[in-house]
């Protein structure tokens, strides 16, 4: 996932004294941090070092990443006037990210580079709540109380996300992921009415790029068929649903479509388990993934910061042996 390198001592060393958003907009630093898991673990693709709020900050929205908290928004968005005041994102505002992609494609050679962006709902949640939220109460209240303002906000954020991904594609990424980190807080009915059209727009605007598009959310087992309808080529699955069960749900919901390609889904916490237990889980997930048309082995969410990097390397070696 996008935090592939954050457990590495070399990552902590190179980030020392540099704020997250500054690091994400410094091309040579982005290149170095993105390369670290490739050098260390020998994984099959690089994931661009960035953050889901980078395009918001680049557009001029007041947001900062506070250590131990996460993204914090200076002026939360809660009215139609707030939405109207949101700036658009121009491609040149994320030139440093595009420059980093060009540096990386030169250095990676045949190793693919995956770009990513935050999905409109997750970005909206940060903007409305003012930061991370356990219950997303303000978000859900606005969604239901003022649907017109809600859809205007998500439309603006869909445009920002699509522009950010387009900049990465123009610079040379080989695939993209759309992260809807907080979509699991929603019912399927609310997801379909208030979120799906906007995620569809983002992924639809990239359909002509000719690269794989991955769609992932946390706690979204009940939403998987709806999320597939957004139009991605690969459905990311967190650790709560076995891959063969995820495939069963997806096929049952749309039997006319090809059997899906899935990504996932080792529980990141299990990287701290004894090796015998961890190996058992890796082999189980590998076997269950055979139910899909294709399987990208991955974690079910991000690497935990205190994970032993040597364990990750050993897991990669085991997967390659399979």
Residue pairs with C-beta under 8 A, 6 or more apart in sequence:
1 47
1 298
1 299
1 301
1 302
1 303
2 47
2 48
2 49
2 50
2 51
2 116
2 177
2 179
2 302
3 302
3 303
3 305
4 37
4 41
4 43
4 47
4 303
5 11
5 33
5 34
5 36
5 37
5 40
5 49
5 303
6 302
6 303
6 305
7 303
7 304
7 305
7 306
7 307
7 308
7 309
7 312
8 36
8 37
8 40
8 309
9 309
10 36
10 40
11 33
11 36
14 29
14 32
14 33
14 36
15 23
15 29
15 33
18 26
18 29
19 64
19 65
20 51
20 65
21 51
21 53
21 54
21 57
21 64
21 65
23 29
23 30
23 33
23 49
24 30
24 49
24 50
24 51
24 54
24 97
25 54
25 58
25 96
25 97
26 96
26 100
27 96
27 97
27 99
27 100
27 103
28 100
28 103
30 48
30 49
30 50
30 96
30 97
30 100
30 103
30 104
31 100
31 103
31 104
31 107
33 49
34 46
34 47
34 48
34 49
34 100
34 104
34 113
35 46
35 104
35 107
35 108
37 43
37 46
37 47
37 312
38 46
38 108
38 111
40 309
40 312
40 313
41 309
41 312
41 313
41 316
42 313
42 316
42 317
42 320
43 316
44 111
44 112
45 111
45 112
45 113
45 114
45 174
45 175
46 104
46 108
46 111
46 112
46 113
46 114
47 113
47 114
47 116
47 177
48 97
48 100
48 101
48 104
48 113
48 114
48 115
48 116
48 168
48 173
49 100
50 97
50 115
50 116
51 65
51 71
52 71
52 116
52 117
52 118
52 122
52 123
52 179
52 181
53 63
53 65
53 71
53 118
53 123
53 126
54 94
54 97
54 164
55 89
55 94
55 117
55 118
55 160
55 161
55 163
55 164
56 63
56 123
56 126
56 127
56 160
57 63
57 64
58 89
58 93
58 94
58 97
58 164
59 86
59 87
59 88
59 89
59 90
59 93
59 160
60 87
60 93
61 73
61 86
61 87
61 127
62 73
62 74
62 75
63 71
63 72
63 73
63 74
63 126
64 71
64 72
64 74
65 71
65 72
66 72
66 131
69 131
69 132
70 131
70 132
71 126
71 131
71 132
72 130
72 131
73 126
73 127
73 129
73 130
73 131
75 82
76 82
76 127
76 128
76 129
76 130
76 138
77 83
77 86
77 124
77 127
77 128
77 153
78 128
78 138
78 142
79 149
80 146
80 148
80 149
80 152
83 149
83 152
83 153
83 156
84 152
86 153
86 156
88 156
88 159
88 160
88 163
89 159
89 160
89 163
89 164
90 163
91 98
91 163
91 166
91 167
91 170
94 163
94 164
94 167
95 167
97 164
97 167
97 168
97 171
98 167
98 168
98 170
98 171
99 171
101 113
101 115
101 168
101 171
101 172
101 173
102 171
102 172
104 113
105 113
105 171
105 172
105 173
112 174
112 175
113 172
113 173
113 174
113 175
114 173
114 174
114 175
114 176
114 177
114 214
115 165
115 168
115 169
115 173
115 175
115 176
115 177
116 165
116 176
116 177
116 178
116 179
117 161
117 164
117 165
117 168
117 176
117 177
117 178
117 179
117 202
118 161
118 178
118 179
118 180
118 181
119 161
119 178
119 179
119 180
119 181
119 183
119 195
119 198
119 199
119 202
119 215
119 217
120 154
120 155
120 157
120 158
120 161
120 195
120 198
120 199
120 202
121 154
121 180
121 182
121 183
121 186
121 194
121 195
121 198
121 199
122 179
122 180
122 181
122 182
122 183
123 157
123 160
123 161
124 139
124 150
124 153
124 154
124 157
125 133
125 136
125 139
125 182
125 185
126 132
127 153
127 157
128 138
128 139
128 142
128 153
129 136
129 138
129 139
133 139
133 182
135 185
136 182
136 185
140 185
140 190
142 149
142 150
143 150
143 190
143 194
147 194
150 194
151 194
151 197
151 198
154 194
154 195
154 198
155 198
155 201
157 198
158 198
158 199
158 201
158 202
161 178
161 202
162 201
162 202
162 205
162 206
165 176
165 178
165 202
165 206
166 205
166 206
168 176
169 176
169 206
169 209
169 211
173 211
174 211
174 212
175 211
175 212
175 213
175 214
176 206
176 209
176 211
176 212
176 213
176 214
177 213
177 214
177 215
177 216
177 236
178 199
178 202
178 203
178 213
178 214
178 215
178 216
178 230
178 232
179 216
179 217
180 195
180 199
180 215
180 216
180 217
180 220
180 227
181 217
181 218
182 217
182 218
183 191
183 195
183 217
183 218
183 219
183 220
183 223
183 227
184 217
184 218
184 219
184 220
184 221
184 223
184 238
185 219
186 194
186 195
186 223
187 222
188 222
188 223
188 226
191 223
191 226
191 227
192 226
196 226
196 227
196 229
196 230
199 215
199 227
199 230
200 229
200 230
200 231
203 213
203 215
203 230
203 231
203 232
204 231
206 213
207 213
207 231
212 233
212 234
213 231
213 232
213 233
213 234
214 232
214 233
214 234
214 235
214 236
214 263
214 296
215 227
215 228
215 230
215 231
215 232
215 234
215 235
215 236
216 235
216 236
216 238
216 263
217 223
217 227
217 236
217 238
218 238
218 301
219 238
219 240
220 227
220 238
221 237
221 238
221 240
221 241
221 246
221 249
224 235
224 237
224 241
224 246
224 249
224 250
224 253
225 249
225 250
225 253
225 254
227 235
228 235
228 250
228 253
228 254
228 257
228 260
229 254
233 261
234 260
234 261
234 262
234 263
234 294
234 296
235 246
235 250
235 260
235 261
235 262
235 263
236 262
236 263
236 264
236 265
236 298
237 243
237 246
237 262
237 263
237 264
237 265
237 300
238 264
238 265
238 300
238 301
239 264
239 265
239 266
239 267
239 268
239 299
239 300
239 301
240 300
241 249
241 265
242 265
242 285
242 288
243 262
243 264
243 265
243 285
243 288
243 289
243 291
243 292
243 295
244 288
244 289
244 290
244 291
246 262
246 264
246 265
247 259
247 260
247 262
247 291
247 292
248 291
250 260
251 257
251 259
251 260
258 293
259 291
259 292
259 293
260 292
260 293
261 292
261 293
261 294
261 295
261 296
262 289
262 292
262 294
262 295
262 296
263 295
263 296
263 298
264 285
264 296
264 297
264 298
264 299
264 300
265 285
265 298
265 299
265 300
266 281
266 282
266 285
266 297
266 298
266 299
266 300
266 315
267 281
267 299
267 300
268 299
268 300
268 301
268 302
268 303
268 304
268 307
269 304
270 277
270 278
270 281
271 278
271 299
271 303
271 304
271 307
271 308
271 311
271 312
271 315
272 304
272 306
272 307
272 308
272 311
273 281
275 311
275 314
278 311
278 315
279 318
282 315
282 318
282 319
282 322
283 318
283 322
285 297
286 295
286 297
286 319
286 322
289 295
289 297
297 319
303 312
